[in-house]
Amino acid sequence: MIRAFRGELLSVARDPRGDAGAVRHEADGLLVVEDGIVVARGAYSDLAERFAGMAVEALPGLIVPGFVDSHVHYPQMDRIASHGEQLLDWLDRHIFPAEKAFADRAHADAVAEAFLGELLRNGTTSALVFPTVHAQSVDALFEAALARRMRIVSGKVLMDLGPEGLADTAETARGESEALIARWRGRGRLGYAVTPRFALTSSDAQLAVAGALVAEHPDVLMHTHLAENVRECEAVTDRFSCDYLDAYDRFGLVTARSVFAHGVHLTDRSCVRLEESGAGVAVCPSSNLFLGSGFFDFGQADRHGFRTGLGTDVGAGTSFSMLHTAGLAYQAALARGDRLDPFRALYLATAGSAALLHIGDRVGALEVGQEADFVVLDDAATPLLARRTAEASLAERLFALQILGDDRAIRRTYILGDCAWERGA
C-alpha cells in the first residue's frame, strides 16, 4: 500500500554541531510511504509530478520523526510524582513496593497497555524500557507492543541483591533471560536488552552472568544505570573500590551496545572509556531534577565525544513528553554554562537516541528506506504557544515547542505510516 502525506517536514539525522546540512527542512514537503517504509521525501514541487494521480493527505502542523525515548520504566508510571526522597530512599519507599505487583500478569498487562498508550499520546514511537525482575513483565510489554507495531527494546531486570519479592538469582537471571531472548527474538519490531538494575543490586556472580549474556548474544543491548546520585556513587565506590564505570567494565558490560542512564557524576576516566568503547548515555534531565541528583554535563560529554540520547525516565521523570524533556535538557545544559541548540535537542530526542539504541538505520530521521514513524506537532496547541510562534522563525518555533509544549502539542502519531493516535479522537 502506498500513501502520500503533504506538509512541513523537519528532521535532524546527525548531530548538527558544525554540520548545517544535518538539519533537513521542507516547508512544503511530500512524504511517500509504501508498506510502512519511506520511499520518497522532498519538496512537494520536486516530487508532485512523479507521484501525480496519487491521493495526497495534507497534514497541518510540523511533521517530525517519532520520538525515541532512550530510558523509561513502564512499571513506575503509577508512582510518578511520588514525594519526598532522593534516589535510594525513593526506590525503597515508592518503587520497589510498586514493582512487586508485577508478579500478577494481569496487572502487568494492564499497566503495559496504559504505558504504551501514554507513549503514543506523547509522540513517542520507539523506546528502551525497564520492566521488572519478573519475566512476565517483559512478556506483557512485548505482547502489547507487538499489537501496536511499536519499536520497543526491553529485557528482564536482574537484581539478586534486591528486596524480598524482587530478588532473583544468578541462575534464574540466566535461564529466564535466555528463554525471553529465544521467545521474542525477531518478532515484529522488538529488541532485547540485558538489564542489570544497577551495580548495587546485583552480586558479582550475577554481573558476570549479565556480561556473559551480552557476549553470547551480539544482537542484544545492555541497559543499566550509571552515576546518577552522589550517595549511590559513594556506595558503589565502597563496594567495588573503583570508578563506577570500571565496576561494570570488569564484568564485560561496557561495550558499543551498552546504554547507561543518567551519567550525572561521571569522572573524566569514565568519559574516556565510554568514548573508546562506543557506549553511550541516556540523559534524563526531568528525573535528575526531580530526585535532586544534579545536572548532566553536556560540555564534558562533548569534550570526550561519547554518544548521548534523551530519556524521560518515568516514573522519576515527571512527564512522558519528549518535547518537555528536550526543554529541560536545555535548562540543565544552561545550568552548567552550555547552550543546547533546539535542533540538537530534536536530534537527541530522535536520531540521536535511535543511534544510541542501535536502531538509527530504521527510525529517527524520516529518510528514504527508514520506517515511517512520525509525529504531527501543533505549534498553536495552546494560546500561549500560538502567540509565541506567530511569525517566528523555524528555530524559534521549535524552541517554543520544547519549552512550552507537552502532550497537548501532539496532533497525531503515526506508526509505519498509519495513524496510531489522534488528539481528540
C-alpha positions as CSV (number, residue, x, y, z in Angstrom):
1,M,0.0,0.0,0.0
2,I,1.3,3.4,-1.0
3,R,0.3,6.6,0.9
4,A,1.5,10.2,0.4
5,F,1.5,13.0,3.0
6,R,2.0,16.7,2.3
7,G,3.1,19.1,5.0
8,E,6.0,20.8,6.6
9,L,8.8,18.3,7.2
10,L,11.7,18.6,9.7
11,S,14.3,16.1,10.8
12,V,17.9,16.1,12.1
13,A,19.7,13.0,11.0
14,R,23.1,13.8,12.5
15,D,24.4,15.9,15.4
16,P,24.1,19.4,13.9
17,R,27.0,21.0,15.7
18,G,29.2,22.3,13.0
19,D,27.1,20.5,10.4
20,A,24.5,22.8,8.9
21,G,23.5,20.1,6.5
22,A,22.3,17.8,9.3
23,V,19.0,19.8,9.6
24,R,16.6,18.9,6.8
25,H,13.5,21.1,6.3
26,E,10.9,21.2,3.6
27,A,8.4,24.0,4.3
28,D,6.1,22.3,1.8
29,G,7.2,18.7,1.6
30,L,5.9,15.4,0.4
31,L,6.4,12.1,2.3
32,V,5.6,9.0,0.4
33,V,5.2,5.7,2.3
34,E,4.9,2.2,0.9
35,D,4.2,-0.7,3.2
36,G,5.4,1.3,6.2
37,I,8.7,2.4,4.7
38,V,9.6,5.9,3.4
39,V,10.1,5.6,-0.4
40,A,10.3,9.3,-1.2
41,R,10.8,12.6,0.6
42,G,11.4,16.1,-0.6
43,A,9.9,19.4,-1.7
44,Y,6.4,18.9,-3.0
45,S,7.3,20.9,-6.1
46,D,10.1,18.4,-6.9
47,L,8.0,15.3,-6.3
48,A,4.5,16.2,-7.3
49,E,4.9,15.2,-11.0
50,R,6.5,11.9,-10.1
51,F,3.5,11.0,-7.9
52,A,0.8,12.7,-10.0
53,G,-2.6,10.9,-9.7
54,M,-1.8,9.6,-6.1
55,A,-4.2,10.7,-3.4
56,V,-2.2,13.0,-1.0
57,E,-3.2,13.6,2.6
58,A,-2.5,17.1,3.8
59,L,-1.2,17.2,7.4
60,P,-1.5,20.6,9.2
61,G,1.5,21.2,11.5
62,L,5.1,20.4,11.8
63,I,6.0,16.8,10.8
64,V,9.0,15.3,12.7
65,P,10.3,11.8,13.2
66,G,8.6,9.8,16.0
67,F,10.4,10.4,19.3
68,V,12.8,7.8,20.7
69,D,12.8,7.5,24.5
70,S,16.2,6.0,25.4
71,H,15.4,5.3,29.1
72,V,12.0,4.8,30.7
73,H,10.4,2.5,33.4
74,Y,7.0,1.2,32.5
75,P,6.2,-0.4,35.9
76,Q,6.8,3.0,37.6
77,M,4.2,5.0,35.7
78,D,1.7,4.7,38.6
79,R,4.2,6.1,41.0
80,I,5.1,9.2,39.0
81,A,5.0,12.3,41.2
82,S,5.9,10.4,44.4
83,H,7.0,12.9,47.0
84,G,9.9,13.4,49.3
85,E,13.0,11.3,48.6
86,Q,16.3,11.1,46.7
87,L,17.2,8.1,44.6
88,L,18.0,5.2,47.1
89,D,15.2,6.1,49.6
90,W,12.8,6.8,46.8
91,L,13.4,3.3,45.4
92,D,12.8,1.7,48.8
93,R,9.7,3.8,49.7
94,H,7.9,4.1,46.4
95,I,9.2,2.0,43.6
96,F,10.2,-1.5,44.9
97,P,6.7,-1.9,46.5
98,A,5.0,-0.9,43.3
99,E,7.2,-3.3,41.2
100,K,6.3,-6.3,43.4
101,A,2.8,-6.1,42.0
102,F,4.1,-7.3,38.6
103,A,4.2,-10.8,39.9
104,D,0.5,-10.6,38.8
105,R,0.4,-11.0,35.0
106,A,-3.0,-9.3,34.7
107,H,-1.6,-6.2,36.5
108,A,1.4,-6.2,34.1
109,D,-0.9,-6.4,31.1
110,A,-3.0,-3.5,32.3
111,V,0.0,-1.3,33.0
112,A,1.7,-2.2,29.7
113,E,-1.4,-1.2,27.8
114,A,-1.7,2.2,29.6
115,F,2.1,2.8,29.3
116,L,2.2,2.3,25.5
117,G,-0.9,4.5,25.2
118,E,0.9,7.3,27.0
119,L,3.9,6.9,24.7
120,L,1.8,7.3,21.6
121,R,-0.2,10.2,23.1
122,N,3.2,12.0,23.6
123,G,4.5,11.2,20.2
124,T,7.0,8.5,21.3
125,T,7.1,5.6,18.8
126,S,10.3,3.8,20.0
127,A,11.7,3.3,23.5
128,L,14.2,1.4,25.6
129,V,12.2,0.2,28.6
130,F,12.9,-1.1,32.0
131,P,10.3,-3.7,33.1
132,T,10.7,-5.6,36.5
133,V,12.5,-8.7,37.7
134,H,9.5,-10.8,36.6
135,A,9.9,-12.4,33.2
136,Q,6.1,-12.0,32.6
137,S,6.5,-8.2,32.9
138,V,8.6,-8.5,29.7
139,D,6.0,-10.7,28.0
140,A,3.3,-8.3,28.9
141,L,5.1,-5.3,27.4
142,F,6.3,-7.1,24.3
143,E,2.8,-8.5,23.5
144,A,1.2,-5.1,23.8
145,A,4.0,-3.5,21.7
146,L,3.7,-6.2,19.1
147,A,0.0,-5.5,18.7
148,R,0.7,-1.8,18.2
149,R,3.7,-2.5,15.9
150,M,5.9,-0.2,18.0
151,R,9.7,-0.5,18.2
152,I,10.3,-1.4,21.8
153,V,13.5,-2.7,23.4
154,S,13.4,-4.3,26.8
155,G,14.6,-7.2,29.0
156,K,14.1,-8.8,32.4
157,V,15.6,-6.8,35.2
158,L,18.5,-8.6,37.0
159,M,18.8,-7.9,40.8
160,D,19.7,-10.8,43.0
161,L,20.5,-8.4,45.8
162,G,17.1,-6.7,45.6
163,P,14.5,-6.7,48.4
164,E,12.3,-9.7,49.2
165,G,9.8,-10.2,46.4
166,L,12.1,-8.7,43.8
167,A,15.3,-10.7,44.2
168,D,16.2,-13.3,41.6
169,T,19.4,-15.4,41.5
170,A,22.3,-15.6,39.1
171,E,20.9,-18.9,37.8
172,T,17.4,-17.6,37.2
173,A,18.8,-14.4,35.7
174,R,20.5,-16.5,33.0
175,G,17.7,-19.0,32.5
176,E,14.9,-16.6,32.3
177,S,16.9,-14.1,30.1
178,E,17.8,-16.9,27.7
179,A,14.2,-18.0,27.4
180,L,12.9,-14.5,26.8
181,I,15.5,-13.9,24.1
182,A,14.5,-17.1,22.4
183,R,10.8,-16.3,22.7
184,W,10.9,-12.8,21.4
185,R,14.0,-12.5,19.1
186,G,13.0,-11.5,15.6
187,R,9.3,-10.8,16.3
188,G,7.9,-7.6,15.0
189,R,9.9,-4.6,15.8
190,L,11.1,-5.8,19.2
191,G,14.6,-5.9,20.6
192,Y,16.1,-7.4,23.7
193,A,18.3,-5.7,26.4
194,V,20.2,-7.5,29.2
195,T,19.2,-5.3,32.1
196,P,21.0,-5.4,35.4
197,R,19.2,-2.8,37.5
198,F,22.4,-1.1,38.7
199,A,25.7,-2.2,40.2
200,L,24.5,-2.3,43.8
201,T,21.5,-4.6,43.2
202,S,23.5,-7.5,41.6
203,S,26.1,-9.8,43.1
204,D,29.4,-10.2,41.3
205,A,28.2,-13.6,40.2
206,Q,25.1,-12.1,38.6
207,L,27.0,-9.2,36.9
208,A,29.3,-11.9,35.4
209,V,26.1,-13.7,34.1
210,A,25.0,-10.4,32.5
211,G,28.4,-10.0,30.9
212,A,28.2,-13.5,29.5
213,L,24.7,-12.9,28.1
214,V,25.9,-9.8,26.3
215,A,28.9,-11.6,24.9
216,E,26.9,-14.6,23.7
217,H,24.1,-12.6,22.0
218,P,25.6,-9.9,19.7
219,D,22.2,-8.6,18.8
220,V,21.2,-7.5,22.3
221,L,21.8,-4.3,24.1
222,M,23.0,-3.8,27.7
223,H,20.8,-1.4,29.7
224,T,21.5,-0.1,33.2
225,H,22.1,2.9,35.4
226,L,25.3,4.8,36.0
227,A,26.5,7.7,38.3
228,E,23.0,9.1,38.9
229,N,23.2,10.2,42.6
230,V,26.1,11.2,44.9
231,R,25.1,8.8,47.6
232,E,24.7,5.9,45.1
233,C,28.2,6.7,43.6
234,E,29.8,6.6,47.1
235,A,28.1,3.2,47.8
236,V,29.5,1.8,44.6
237,T,33.0,3.0,45.4
238,D,32.7,1.5,48.8
239,R,31.7,-1.9,47.4
240,F,33.9,-2.1,44.3
241,S,36.8,0.1,45.3
242,C,36.9,1.6,41.8
243,D,35.3,4.1,39.4
244,Y,31.6,3.4,38.8
245,L,32.0,2.5,35.2
246,D,35.0,0.3,36.0
247,A,32.7,-1.7,38.2
248,Y,30.7,-2.6,35.1
249,D,33.7,-2.9,32.9
250,R,35.3,-5.7,35.0
251,F,32.3,-7.9,34.1
252,G,32.3,-7.1,30.3
253,L,29.3,-4.7,30.5
254,V,30.9,-1.8,28.8
255,T,30.6,-2.3,25.0
256,A,29.3,-0.5,22.0
257,R,25.9,-2.0,22.8
258,S,25.8,-0.5,26.3
259,V,23.3,2.2,27.2
260,F,23.8,3.8,30.6
261,A,21.1,6.0,32.1
262,H,22.0,9.3,33.7
263,G,25.8,9.8,34.0
264,V,25.3,12.9,36.1
265,H,28.5,12.4,38.1
266,L,31.0,11.0,35.6
267,T,34.7,11.1,36.0
268,D,36.9,12.0,33.1
269,R,38.2,8.5,33.2
270,S,34.7,7.2,32.7
271,C,34.1,9.6,29.8
272,V,37.3,8.4,28.0
273,R,36.2,4.8,28.4
274,L,32.6,5.5,27.2
275,E,34.0,7.1,24.0
276,E,36.6,4.4,23.3
277,S,34.1,1.6,23.9
278,G,31.3,3.1,21.8
279,A,28.9,3.0,24.8
280,G,26.6,5.9,25.5
281,V,24.4,7.7,28.0
282,A,20.7,8.3,28.1
283,V,20.4,11.8,29.5
284,C,17.3,12.2,31.8
285,P,17.0,15.8,32.9
286,S,13.5,15.5,34.4
287,S,14.3,12.7,36.8
288,N,17.7,14.2,37.7
289,L,15.9,17.4,38.8
290,F,13.0,15.6,40.5
291,L,15.3,13.4,42.6
292,G,17.8,16.2,43.3
293,S,20.6,14.2,41.5
294,G,22.1,17.1,39.6
295,F,22.6,18.3,36.0
296,F,24.2,16.3,33.2
297,D,27.4,17.9,32.0
298,F,26.9,18.3,28.2
299,G,30.1,20.2,28.0
300,Q,32.1,17.3,29.5
301,A,30.3,14.8,27.2
302,D,31.1,17.0,24.1
303,R,34.7,17.3,25.0
304,H,35.0,13.5,25.2
305,G,32.7,12.7,22.3
306,F,30.7,9.8,23.7
307,R,27.2,9.1,22.4
308,T,24.1,10.6,24.1
309,G,20.4,10.4,23.7
310,L,17.4,11.6,25.8
311,G,15.2,9.7,28.1
312,T,12.1,10.6,30.2
313,D,12.9,8.1,33.0
314,V,9.3,8.0,34.1
315,G,8.5,7.5,37.0
316,A,11.3,9.6,38.5
317,G,10.8,11.6,35.4
318,T,7.7,13.7,35.6
319,S,6.4,13.7,32.0
320,F,6.2,11.2,29.1
321,S,6.7,14.2,26.8
322,M,10.0,14.2,24.9
323,L,9.3,17.8,23.9
324,H,9.2,18.7,27.6
325,T,12.3,16.6,28.2
326,A,14.2,18.4,25.4
327,G,13.2,21.7,27.1
328,L,14.5,20.5,30.4
329,A,17.7,19.3,28.7
330,Y,18.3,22.9,27.5
331,Q,17.8,24.2,31.1
332,A,20.1,21.5,32.5
333,A,22.8,22.4,30.0
334,L,22.5,26.1,30.7
335,A,22.9,25.5,34.4
336,R,26.4,24.3,33.6
337,G,27.1,27.1,31.1
338,D,26.3,25.2,27.9
339,R,23.6,26.2,25.3
340,L,21.7,23.4,23.8
341,D,20.5,24.4,20.3
342,P,16.8,23.4,19.6
343,F,17.8,21.5,16.5
344,R,20.4,19.5,18.5
345,A,17.7,18.8,21.2
346,L,15.5,17.5,18.4
347,Y,18.3,15.3,17.2
348,L,18.9,13.9,20.7
349,A,15.2,13.1,21.0
350,T,15.0,11.3,17.6
351,A,18.0,10.2,15.6
352,G,20.5,10.6,18.5
353,S,18.5,8.3,20.8
354,A,17.9,5.9,17.8
355,A,21.7,5.7,17.2
356,L,22.2,5.1,20.9
357,L,19.7,2.2,20.7
358,H,21.3,0.8,17.5
359,I,18.1,1.4,15.6
360,G,19.3,4.5,13.8
361,D,19.2,2.8,10.4
362,R,15.5,2.2,10.8
363,V,14.0,5.2,12.6
364,G,14.8,8.7,13.8
365,A,15.2,10.7,10.6
366,L,12.4,10.0,8.1
367,E,14.9,9.3,5.4
368,V,14.2,7.0,2.4
369,G,14.4,3.4,3.5
370,Q,13.5,4.1,7.1
371,E,10.3,3.1,8.8
372,A,7.6,5.8,8.6
373,D,7.1,6.6,12.3
374,F,6.4,10.3,12.6
375,V,4.5,12.9,14.7
376,V,2.5,15.9,13.6
377,L,3.2,18.8,16.0
378,D,0.8,21.7,16.6
379,D,2.7,24.9,17.4
380,A,-0.5,26.6,18.2
381,A,-1.8,24.0,20.6
382,T,-2.2,26.5,23.4
383,P,-3.0,30.2,23.3
384,L,0.5,31.0,24.6
385,L,2.2,28.7,22.1
386,A,0.2,30.3,19.3
387,R,1.2,33.8,20.4
388,R,4.9,32.9,20.8
389,T,5.2,31.1,17.4
390,A,3.2,33.5,15.3
391,E,5.6,34.9,12.6
392,A,8.5,33.2,14.4
393,S,11.5,31.5,12.6
394,L,11.7,27.7,12.4
395,A,14.3,27.6,15.3
396,E,12.1,29.8,17.5
397,R,9.1,27.7,16.8
398,L,10.9,24.5,17.6
399,F,12.4,26.0,20.8
400,A,9.0,27.3,21.9
401,L,7.6,23.8,21.4
402,Q,10.3,22.3,23.6
403,I,9.9,24.9,26.4
404,L,6.1,25.4,26.3
405,G,5.0,22.2,24.6
406,D,3.9,18.8,26.0
407,D,1.3,16.2,25.1
408,R,-1.1,18.9,24.0
409,A,1.2,19.8,21.1
410,I,0.9,16.3,19.6
411,R,-1.7,16.4,16.9
412,R,-1.2,12.9,15.6
413,T,1.2,10.0,16.0
414,Y,1.9,7.6,13.1
415,I,3.3,4.1,13.2
416,L,4.6,2.7,9.9
417,G,2.6,5.3,8.0
418,D,-0.7,4.6,9.9
419,C,-2.2,6.9,12.4
420,A,-1.9,5.3,15.8
421,W,-3.1,8.2,17.9
422,E,-5.0,11.4,17.2
423,R,-5.8,14.2,19.5
424,G,-9.5,14.4,20.3
425,A,-10.3,11.1,18.6
